[in-house]
Amino acid sequence: MMYYADHSRGKPYAKDPAVVKFKEKYWMYYSIPSYEDGRQPDGWGIGIAVSDDLEQWERVGEMTAQHPYEINGICAPGAIVLNGSIHLFYQTYGNFPKDAICHAVSEDGLHFERNKSNPVFSPTGEWNNGRAIDADVIIHRDKLFLYFATRDPKGEIQMQGVATAPLDSDFGAGAWTQACDQSILKPELPWEGQCIEAAATCKRNGKVFMFYAGAYNNWPQQIGCAVSEDGVHFQRLFSEPLLPNGEPGSWNSSESGHPYLFEDEDQRTYLFFQGNNDNGETWYLSYVEIGWEADGNIPVIIPPL
């Protein structure tokens, strides 16, 4: 199995993966923590790694805070290739209810130009506290759907929301229309605790499948799946985690969390996720391949060889 961690901060640490195929290589974007050595600014950043085979990854750079709205850090990227460019949707960090989704574009995978209207999205309505994190985007019904996590007005329950933008827009602050007036998926099952976050979507048979993280980090966080015809109204496929945390002593015994669904050019699908076995002192990234049963409507984990 593939295990990857970024060592630039002095310990193995990589969270919140997002993977795309771009210019004949695989590109992975992920969260890296602050240095914690007194330098300023010293917030979270986004690491960048490349691979030829999804197995061996090489760190090639990072994206760090540049603007006042990013001063406390940036993290949790979602990525998509549109019209020959990588569009990265990421969140500000450490601002609690004021954290929001930002947007940047790259022509080479390494250097990103921020959207001039950043942050581009935060939710409205009495059902949430205004926070938007953990962006994931997918094309559905000729629009770009943006899935995000937010919290209830008390800031206790993490849940999912969605917004849309025209595909010919600049995905700036004026492009997004919130597509829900309540959560589209919130924790209800015992294993989900008080949190559903990190939507990871793909299209199959005209439907949107959302892999999601249930429960807060190391609770343990585990991965479930829900499905929707319209991209807004979701129903769970399982009452138990599709991808649970590992057995005691395994590398992911503390959690299997924050998924990202990558579909390769051959239509094979891979579920990237984060894990650790020390309650978050370190973090590694790995993946499992997803197979599809029942005429492509039910995801299953293909065991690693």
Secondary structure, DSSP 8 states (H G I E B T S, - for coil): ---B---TTSS-B-EEEEEEEETTEEEEEEEE----SS-SS--BEEEEEEESSSSS-EEEEEE---SGGGTTBEEEEEEEEETTEEEEEEEE-S-GGG--EEEEEESSSS-EEE-TT-S-B---STTS-S--EEEEEEEETTEEEEEEEEE-TTS--EEEEEEEEETTS---TTT-EE--SS-SB---SGGGTTBEEEEEEEEETTEEEEEEEESSTTS--EEEEEEESSSSS-EES-SS-SB----TTSTTSSEEEEEEEEE-TTS-EEEEEEEESSTTSSBEEEEEEEEEETTTTEEEEE---
